[in-house]
Every structure is written in C-alpha cells, then in structure tokens.
Amino acid sequence: MSELLTAQEPETAMASYSPHKDDFLKRLRRIEGQIRGLQRMVEQDTYCIDVLTQVSAASRALQSFALQLLDEHVECCVRDAIAEGGQEANAKIREANQAIARLVRS
C-alpha cells in the first residue's frame, strides 16, 4: 500500500507530460482495452497460454508507458530542478531514483 504514495507538489506545479497529455491518454486507453480484452478472454475460457501471452503484452505496454513518463519527468522536472540547484535538485534526483527503483522491482 505504501508503494502508491505520491510526491507532494505545490498546487501550481504543472505535470511535465502536460504538453503530451492527449498522447499519454491515448496510450492508456489502448492499455485499458488490452485489460478489457483479458477479461473477455477469461470470461470465454480462453486457453491459459493465450491469456498469459496477452498479460505479457499488457505488462510490456504499461512498462513502456512508465518509461516514457519517467523520461518526461527527467527531461523536464529533474532538469529544471538541477538548473536551479539546492535542496530541490537533490530532492528531485532522489525522487527519480526511487521511481526507477520501483519500476525495476515491478
């Protein structure tokens, strides 16, 4: 449950992915469709290996999405914090490292 904690940002902060929000939402909708497809496969008693193949594809799609989001975060939020320096830079680097660790463990 503690894995779902989010960083506390000022309410005025803009997400680094905002300029690409529509693209991110399209990807998530495709992934959502994959998950719905998995549900249908189970409802239809599809062969286990075929379901597992689709689970693998959905997992890869989520991992790819996460990596793209991480890239956006590093290219924008972390880079800007480093340019400003100080404690904010250290905090953003630590935050990015923790996010990378979570992705590697998953």
N, C-alpha and C positions, 0 to 999 in steps of 0.2 A: 504494500500500500504506500509506503514511503517513496517508492520509485515514481509516483505520479506527482510529486511535489514540483511546483513551478517556481521560477525565479520571480522575485517581486520587482517589478519595473515601475517607474513613475507612470501615472495615467496618461501623460502626454507623449510617452515614447511610442514610436511607430515601429511596427514589425518590419524587419529587414526584407521580408518577402512581399510586402505590400504592392510594389510595382508589378509583381508577377502573380498576384493573388488569383486571378482567373485561371492561369495555367496550373497552379497548385490545386485549385478546386476541381479542375477537370481530371487531374490525375487521381485525386481522392475519390471522385465519383466512379472512375474506372475500377479502382480497387474495391470500392463498395459493391460494384456489380460483380466482381470476382467472388466476393464473400457471399452474395446472394446466390450466385451460381453454385457455390459449395453447398449451401443449404438445400438447394433443389436436388443436387446430386445425392445427398444423404436421404432426403425425402423419397427419392426414386430408387433407393437401394443400389446405387451405382457401385461397381466393383471397387474395393478398397484401394487398390493401387492407382486407379484413375483419380480417385478423390485425393490421395496423397500427392499425386503429380500436380493437381490444381492448388493444393495447400502450399506446395513449394513455390509455385508461380506467384501466388498472392503474397507469400512471405518475401520473395525477391522484389516484388513491386513496392511493398512497404519499406524495405531496406533502401531501395533506390530513392524513394521519396524522402526518407530520413536523411540520406547522404546529400541530396540536393538542398534540403532545408538547412542542414549543417553548413554546407558550402556558402549559402546565402548569409548565414549568421556570421561566419568567419570573415567573409568578404566585406561585410558592412559593419555590423555591431562591434566585432572584435577589432577590426582595423581602425575604426574611428576611436575606440577607447584607447588603443595603443598610441594613436597620434596625439591624444590628449595627455596620456601618461598618468602617473599617480596610482592611487588605490583602485580607481575604476578600471584601469588597464589590467591590473593584477586580478581583479575580481572577474572580469570578462574572460581572461585566459583560463582561470581556474574553472569557471562555469563551462567553457567549451571543452576543456579536458574531461570534466565529469560527464558531459553529454556523450563524448566519444567513448568513454569507458562503458557507459550504459549500452550504447549501440554495439560495442564489441561483445559484451556479455550476452546480448539477446540473440 
